[in-house]
Structure formats: structure tokens, C-alpha cells
Amino acid sequence: MSSKALSGELGLLADRGVVERRERGAAVSYRLTARGLALVPLLDALGEWAADV
């Protein structure tokens, strides 16, 4: 995935409240919000299901 595509996807997730963007000087990082953390069990289950298919 290109840097531009990744930035776009992370921006959408930030707009929807799934991740929080943090800037420290030139460095940018992202972390899951409470809304994002609530998705973890669902994504884990989906990954397990996909592994079984």
C-alpha cells in the first residue's frame, strides 16, 4: 500500500472516531480510540472465521 493510500485510510478512520491522530514535531502516530478498541473482538472473530474457510 502506498503512503498516500495509507494516509487516506487513516484519515477516514480518524474522521469516524476509530483512531486518533497525534503529531509530535514531524512525527505522526495513530492510536485506537475507545470506538476502535470496541472493534477488536469483531475483527479477531472475522480473522478466525477467514482462517477456517
N, CA, C and O of each residue as an XYZ file, in Angstrom:
212
protein
N       0.851     -1.167      0.000
C       0.000      0.000      0.000
C       0.898      1.232      0.000
O       1.878      1.309      0.741
N       0.550      2.161     -0.822
C       1.353      3.386     -0.903
C       1.129      4.256      0.339
O       0.123      4.123      1.036
N       2.075      5.134      0.594
C       1.953      6.061      1.724
C       0.730      6.946      1.583
O       0.061      7.255      2.569
N       0.437      7.354      0.358
C      -0.718      8.213      0.110
C      -2.015      7.468      0.422
O      -2.921      8.029      1.040
N      -2.106      6.209     -0.003
C      -3.309      5.410      0.259
C      -3.467      5.160      1.756
O      -4.571      5.265      2.291
N      -2.369      4.829      2.432
C      -2.416      4.590      3.872
C      -2.853      5.844      4.622
O      -3.682      5.769      5.529
N      -2.306      6.980      4.248
C      -2.691      8.243      4.890
C      -4.175      8.525      4.695
O      -4.852      8.997      5.608
N      -4.670      8.236      3.508
C      -6.085      8.442      3.232
C      -6.969      7.556      4.087
O      -7.963      8.022      4.645
N      -6.618      6.285      4.196
C      -7.401      5.351      5.004
C      -7.358      5.724      6.489
O      -8.381      5.675      7.172
N      -6.180      6.094      6.983
C      -6.072      6.502      8.378
C      -6.870      7.780      8.634
O      -7.461      7.942      9.702
N      -6.886      8.679      7.664
C      -7.679      9.894      7.784
C      -9.168      9.584      7.898
O      -9.872     10.204      8.695
N      -9.651      8.627      7.105
C     -11.057      8.221      7.183
C     -11.376      7.609      8.545
O     -12.416      7.896      9.137
N     -10.470      6.765      9.033
C     -10.675      6.150     10.351
C     -10.671      7.211     11.448
O     -11.434      7.116     12.409
N      -9.822      8.212     11.308
C      -9.786      9.298     12.293
C     -11.082     10.114     12.233
O     -11.630     10.497     13.267
N     -11.566     10.376     11.016
C     -12.818     11.126     10.865
C     -13.991     10.394     11.506
O     -14.927     11.024     11.999
N     -13.941      9.070     11.499
C     -15.030      8.258     12.045
C     -14.828      7.927     13.526
O     -15.648      7.235     14.130
N     -13.732      8.425     14.108
C     -13.505      8.239     15.530
C     -12.947      6.887     15.924
O     -13.016      6.503     17.092
N     -12.389      6.155     14.957
C     -11.831      4.829     15.237
C     -10.390      4.941     15.722
O      -9.955      4.176     16.583
N      -9.658      5.895     15.168
C      -8.283      6.152     15.597
C      -8.132      7.634     15.906
O      -8.930      8.465     15.472
N      -7.095      7.938     16.662
C      -6.767      9.320     16.999
C      -5.389      9.630     16.424
O      -4.435      8.884     16.644
N      -5.293     10.721     15.695
C      -4.016     11.138     15.119
C      -3.272     11.997     16.123
O      -3.851     12.897     16.732
N      -1.994     11.718     16.293
C      -1.149     12.509     17.188
C       0.069     12.990     16.421
O       0.700     12.228     15.688
N       0.389     14.254     16.597
C       1.563     14.836     15.945
C       2.544     15.291     17.010
O       2.173     15.971     17.967
N       3.777     14.913     16.834
C       4.874     15.363     17.705
C       6.004     15.815     16.806
O       6.813     15.013     16.339
N       6.043     17.091     16.577
C       7.019     17.608     15.624
C       6.676     17.098     14.236
O       5.551     17.263     13.763
N       7.651     16.478     13.588
C       7.433     15.932     12.251
C       6.838     14.526     12.291
O       6.374     14.019     11.270
N       6.852     13.896     13.466
C       6.357     12.522     13.589
C       4.846     12.502     13.795
O       4.297     13.300     14.554
N       4.196     11.590     13.114
C       2.752     11.396     13.250
C       2.515      9.959     13.672
O       3.117      9.036     13.123
N       1.638      9.770     14.645
C       1.272      8.414     15.060
C      -0.240      8.340     15.222
O      -0.921      9.362     15.313
N      -0.741      7.140     15.256
C      -2.168      6.900     15.414
C      -2.362      5.892     16.527
O      -1.545      4.990     16.711
N      -3.456      6.049     17.274
C      -3.791      5.062     18.293
C      -5.290      4.842     18.271
O      -6.062      5.731     17.915
N      -5.684      3.640     18.659
C      -7.103      3.308     18.687
C      -7.817      4.110     19.764
O      -7.283      4.315     20.854
N      -9.009      4.554     19.456
C      -9.875      5.200     20.436
C     -10.716      4.100     21.103
O     -10.576      2.922     20.773
N     -11.570      4.482     22.020
C     -12.480      3.516     22.642
C     -13.348      2.858     21.574
O     -13.627      1.661     21.645
N     -13.768      3.633     20.599
C     -14.565      3.081     19.496
C     -13.757      2.053     18.706
O     -14.285      1.007     18.329
N     -12.498      2.339     18.456
C     -11.629      1.403     17.745
C     -11.372      0.148     18.552
O     -11.380     -0.957     18.008
N     -11.144      0.309     19.847
C     -10.915     -0.855     20.713
C     -12.149     -1.754     20.764
O     -12.021     -2.970     20.907
N     -13.335     -1.171     20.649
C     -14.567     -1.967     20.654
C     -14.661     -2.862     19.419
O     -15.389     -3.855     19.433
N     -13.938     -2.526     18.357
C     -13.952     -3.332     17.136
C     -13.004     -4.527     17.186
O     -13.117     -5.430     16.357
N     -12.086     -4.552     18.126
C     -11.073     -5.605     18.180
C     -11.687     -7.006     18.265
O     -11.282     -7.874     17.491
N     -12.645     -7.273     19.165
C     -13.220     -8.623     19.203
C     -13.888     -9.033     17.887
O     -13.795    -10.189     17.474
N     -14.550     -8.101     17.243
C     -15.188     -8.383     15.964
C     -14.143     -8.730     14.900
O     -14.309     -9.693     14.152
N     -13.086     -7.952     14.840
C     -12.038     -8.210     13.852
C     -11.298     -9.506     14.145
O     -10.909    -10.217     13.219
N     -11.098     -9.824     15.424
C     -10.488    -11.104     15.791
C     -11.362    -12.271     15.329
O     -10.859    -13.241     14.763
N     -12.655    -12.174     15.570
C     -13.589    -13.227     15.164
C     -13.610    -13.374     13.645
O     -13.652    -14.492     13.131
N     -13.581    -12.274     12.936
C     -13.574    -12.308     11.487
C     -12.294    -12.977     10.980
O     -12.338    -13.763     10.033
N     -11.168    -12.671     11.601
C      -9.903    -13.305     11.231
C      -9.915    -14.801     11.478
O      -9.415    -15.570     10.657
N     -10.481    -15.225     12.602
C     -10.591    -16.662     12.896
C     -11.497    -17.348     11.876
O     -11.181    -18.440     11.402
N     -12.617    -16.715     11.537
C     -13.531    -17.278     10.562
C     -12.838    -17.430      9.206
O     -12.968    -18.463      8.549
N     -12.100    -16.393      8.791
C     -11.406    -16.428      7.492
C     -10.342    -17.516      7.459
O     -10.106    -18.117      6.412
N      -9.702    -17.774      8.587
C      -8.673    -18.813      8.644
C      -9.277    -20.203      8.490
O      -8.613    -21.125      8.015
N     -10.534    -20.352      8.889
C     -11.210    -21.647      8.807
C     -11.812    -21.917      7.431
O     -12.127    -23.063      7.110
N     -11.973    -20.885      6.622
C     -12.624    -21.049      5.300
C     -11.696    -21.660      4.304
O     -12.076    -21.868      3.152
